[in-house]
Amino acid sequence: MTLARSRRVTNVVATGEHDVFLPPSRLTSPASRHLGVVVNTVPDAGHLVVDEHPEAIVTMVAALTGT
């Protein structure tokens, strides 16, 4: 039910290239299947993408909002 509601809004899935908990290979299929989106992989980042590369997150959000 929650995933069905998520399809009605714009989604983005991002992970660090070196994330050991949620690596790109683990997220690709579920992101596509359940949300209909591709995984944005942030190069040279681990699990804490927001702390390691905040500019990458800002860029993704700006792309979603068209700003």
N, C-alpha and C positions, 0 to 999 in steps of 0.2 A: 504494500500500500504506500509506504513512504517513497519507494523508488518510482512508482507510478506518478506521484505528485511531482517528483523531481524532474520528470520529463517535460513538464509544463513550463519550466523556467530555464533560462540559459545556464549551462553548467560548464565548468572547466575542471579538468583533473590534471594536477601537476605533481611531479615527484623529482627527486634528485637522481642524477645519473648513478650515484653510488649509495643510494638509500638501501640499507640492509633489511629494513622492516617492510617497506612497500616499494620494492624496485619496479622499474618500468615493465619488466617482463611479467610481473605478477598482476599489475593493474590493467594492462592493455586489453585483455579479453573482457573482464567485468565492466570496464568503462565503456567499451563499445557495445556490449550486449545490454547492459542495464540503463545506460545514460545516453548512448548514441554519440559519444564523443571520443576523440583520440586523446591519448596521454601526452601532455607536454613534458618533455624531459629537460630538466635544467642541468646543463653541463657543469662538471666540477662541483656538484652539490651532493650532500648526503641527505639525511632524514630531516634536517632543520633548514629547509630551503628558505623559509621566511627570514630566518636570522642570517643565513649565509649569503643569500642573493635576493634581498628585498626588491631590488629594481626589476628582477624578472617577474615577480608577482605583480608589481605595479603595471608593467607592460601588458601582462595577460589580462588584467582587469580593465585597463584602458582599451584594449582591443575589443573586449566584450561590450563595453559601454559606448564605443565609438568616439572616445575622447582622445 
